[in-house]
Amino acid sequence: MTRNSRWLLAATALAVPIAGILAARAVAANRLHRDVQQLFAHAANGPARVYHESQLAGLPAPVQRYLRHVLPDGQPYLRGLRLRHGGQFKTDLKKDWMSIRGEQYISADPPGFIWQGTTRWFTARDEYVAGRGRLTVRLFGAVPIVDGHGPHYDQGELLRWLSEAAWLPTSLLPTEHLVWTAVDDRAARLTLTHAGQTATLLVRFNERDEIAACEAPRYFDDTTQLPWVGRFARYRRWHGVLVPTEAEASWVVNGQRQPYAQFTVQELEYEPRQAF
């Protein structure tokens, strides 16, 4: 956040009455509820598929170990989820951390998600819906200050969906659109094609055969790509499936990893697929 933007923040804070802030946040919550209904309404709802270990034949060795570890044989495919989290967030890599609470909704097929986070100052929304990515930020939930969309956001949000499929591990089983490629005994490359675009992650596994990190080039701004890293930790079995409860996102700047989001999952449900 620049010095000018801080002055704008302070000026706006004086101009927006408390009642207006509360009303704007209520509108944002209602919009989120409506859009989550639409996200899940467009998700596949055919006969439930079931995972069997025979599907792992031919996959890279660390991927086979991971899927055997996190999925019980006979696990029905997960169609989506909803979660709530707490944690910390930075609006600028050079600024201090601020507390954030958020909720996220993920559709497995077709790939899609909506995330909304709220801090003392702003409400942010990240999404990948119908093949399009978007980031919006509203000061106090009322004043628009960011509305990012276009090809760079489409790619970036598809990468986010692919990395966070660690919470929907049946979505990481191979299909004609999702392919694993061997790298070494602790890493593999994951490629997903959707809506005319392709996202590729380098996935690293830890000694417990869990996904520990995902790495890919991603647009930091309109012109610059930087290495982006997602990290996962503290796995627990949730509704029979082993998934991470801690997630961290970072940019790598001049060879140094700089985190900007650290989330801890507080609630996670695969059903019902609807807003909290």
C-alpha positions, 0 to 999 in steps of 0.5 A: 500500500503506497503513502497516497493510498494510505491517505486515501484510506484515512480520508475514506474512513472519515467519510463512510459512516458506520451504518454504511459500512455495516450495510455494505458488508451485509450486501456483500454477504448476500451477494456471496450467498447468491453466487455460491448457490449459482457456483454449485448449481452449475456443478456436475450432479450425475451418478457419484463416482468412486475411487479405487486404487487401480486408477493409480497405475502408471502415475508417478511414484510420489503421486501414487503414495500421496493418493493412497495416503489421503484417500481410502479405497472406495472413497466417493468423488468429492463434488465440492466443499465449503470452509472457514478460516482465520489467519493473517494477510498482507496488502503489500509485501513490505507491510505488516500482517493484519488479521483476516477471516474468510470463507471459501467454496470450491466446485470440483467439476467444473473447476471453480471457487469463490473466496471472500476474506474480511479484515478491519479495513476491507472485503476482498473476493477472489474467484474462478467461475465459468473459466474466468478469474477475478479479484475485487477489493472494497474498502469497508466492503463499500468503496471499490478499490480493486477490480482485476480481471482478464487473461492474467487473472484467468490463469492465476485463479485457475492456478489457485484452484489447482493448488487448493485441490489438496482439499479435494484430493479426488480432483487430483485423480488423472483425467483427460484434462488433468495429467501428472508427469514424473520429476523425481521421487519427491516431486511431480508436475501437474497440468490441468486444461480448462476453458481453453487455458492450461495451468501447470504446477510443480508439486512437492511431497514431504516424507509423510507423502503429503503435498507440502508445496506447489510452485508456478510462475504467476502474474504479480502485476499486469506485466511481471511474472514471479515465482508463486509458492503455495505451502500446506501443513498440519494434515488431519482426517476430515470426513474420512479424507486427509487434508491440510489445515494450514495454508500459506501463499508467497511470492519469490522476489529476488530469490527470497520467499515472501509470504502474504497469506497464512490461513488456518482452516477452522471448519470444512464440510463436503456437504451440504454444498451451499453457503454458510 
